[in-house]
């Protein structure tokens, strides 16, 4: 008989070491087998091979603990419990007869925080041990008094599968026989303070649709093969034009229903391909409880959201994109997480994943918790997650959200409301170390993929390699260019000559980083209006202004990003709760914008001068940067072989006839794109093919005399 105190601890699910008393245990009397089976009427031990009964277990007092002596030689070969539940009986394997789940090397690496692929060990993994199929569960909760896995398979009873603590690494583990794919589960955690917490698995590969909070047992996805050419398509010298998409509102069926991943593979993928984009960037697909967060407050970092289907469906979407020649980039959120009770916050009754001090660990703007980058286990969790999406789903890259909030301890905080670093400064040295390690691991383990920083400050070296003192990102969003450009194009054209520097200033730093030029979702929400709604003037000027903005964007050095709906000039501000206004394409003006975006993409991809040296200073030169009076800008873009494209942008609604433009070489110049072309809805002011003249102008030996269209961008190549 167990002592009463130990028996009470089992019945109350307060026992910290259930493996010490449950399952098979040698004694002077023989082999004792104990089973805690709440609700059982009777329990017998059966030989797992022959099915012969070995012993009847006796109920211990009035408890649900059954125990008895069992023939050791037979029991050690394997046994089952035959359980009489009163209304039916069942055969169950004993989870407490199985040995450790984690190997010693994994325990060591997890304790160090250096396990490259912690997702291969932590979470829920389908296993077969001693011929028995089930799931190996493991969860990091070092400060818990007790952890159980609960789910459909044990009636959500925390007494049925209490776990073993591997003290060296703070991980609790158990092998649960008979648990199968599709079963729901969570972890039930008893904190040191006696609080019972129900938590989603931080490493769960799938989850139930909100408001359900349970995870779902799913196989670990197999590593995805990298299709040929993907590394080259993601490189600095490649044309990269990104279509940014929120899957839940791109298009809907039956007026209000989401398209699933496979339907999106059949519709979104060919649409983006036919529009000439090279990549699709998805707002976060990690599981999240609140639709209104758009995915930027994730709970299940390892689970593709079940809103649109299964993990297998999501992988099929990625594969369909690759088959169409498109890359897939995911928005990834390692900066913060929500306070939902089933999430990472207060995970084991302590501030485990977050900083304990709210001056470090609570984000006032978003009311979220901030990851504790000082903990090696937390950094390991996040680095492993980055590798997981790239390696197991084959995505091409991660756009890392809110990097500025990670880099600075005083980000969006008043004086006295933040904690300086160990050197007395404002930089978050632990977060910087995490970002460098993440980018280093990605570069070594998944070469050819990319990471992109959404970083809005002048922090130096964001796209410089870590070994050279940088953060190691491949690209950085050019937020300065975006803000200046949208501010400039939002000004009435008559006043733009007084703000000329908003366009020219960006070239002072355009090649200090590898930039992406983003016209993202953030610019069409929260009262900012739509892209076309931000353009001043009457309807004609709005459409012309938007065409001009897009022409300027595609001519300017840097990779391109456009949020969905912008490609056909949606009037309404983006609303994540409904579909884009596709009916607008019944109108010629909106069709014209979409045709222009498609043609800009095709020109951008076809002419190396527009992309090969996007990130190199030698790929750009001004021809005219000082014509503020006319709000005209002219520049040349160059390829490695010396080929070039000349671009002229007119930011007023006035045609500039007889405008002389210096050009780099003599010859005949042909228009390759003109945003004022009538096929796009423009006025049709064009030049066709023009012969240069020998005239010293704007520092060039040759020049053209051209008509610059109103609110138009024109690009030429030398025939």
Secondary structure, DSSP 4 states (H G I P E B T S, - for coil): ---HHHHHHHHTT--S-GGGTSEEEEETTEEEEEEE-TT-SEEEEEETTT--EEEEEEE-TTSSEEEEEE-HHHHTT-EEEEEE-SS-EEEEE-GGGS--SS-HHHHHHHHHT--TTGGGTSEEEEEEETTEEEEEEEEE-TT-SEEEEEEGGGTT-TTTTBPEEETTTTEEEEEEET--TT-EEEEEEE-TTS-EEEE--TT-S-BPPTT---EE--PPPPPPPPPTTHHHHTSTTS--EEEEE-TTTS-EETTTEEP-HHHHHHHHHHHHHHTT-SEEEESP-EEES-GGGTTSSEEEEEEE-GGG--HHHHHHHHHHHHHTT-EEEEEE--SEE---TTSSTTTTSS-SSB-SSHHHHEETTTTEEEB-TTSHHHHHHHHHHHHHHHHHS--SEEEETTHHHHHBTTTT--TTSS---TTS-SB-HHHHHHHHHHHHHHHHHSTT-EEEE---S--TTTTS-GGGTS---SEEE-HHHHHHHHHHHTS-GGGGGGGTHHHHGGGGTTTSS-EEEEE-GGGGSTT---TGGGS-SSHHHHHHHHHHHHHHHHHSSSEEEEETTGGGT-SSPP-TTS---GGGGGSHHHHHHHHHHHHHHHHHHH-GGGTTTTTSGGGEEEEEEEETTTTEEEEEEE-TTS-EEEEEEE-SSS-EEEEEEEESS-SEEEEEEETT-GGGTS------EEE-EEEEETTEEEEEEEEEPTTEEEEEEE-
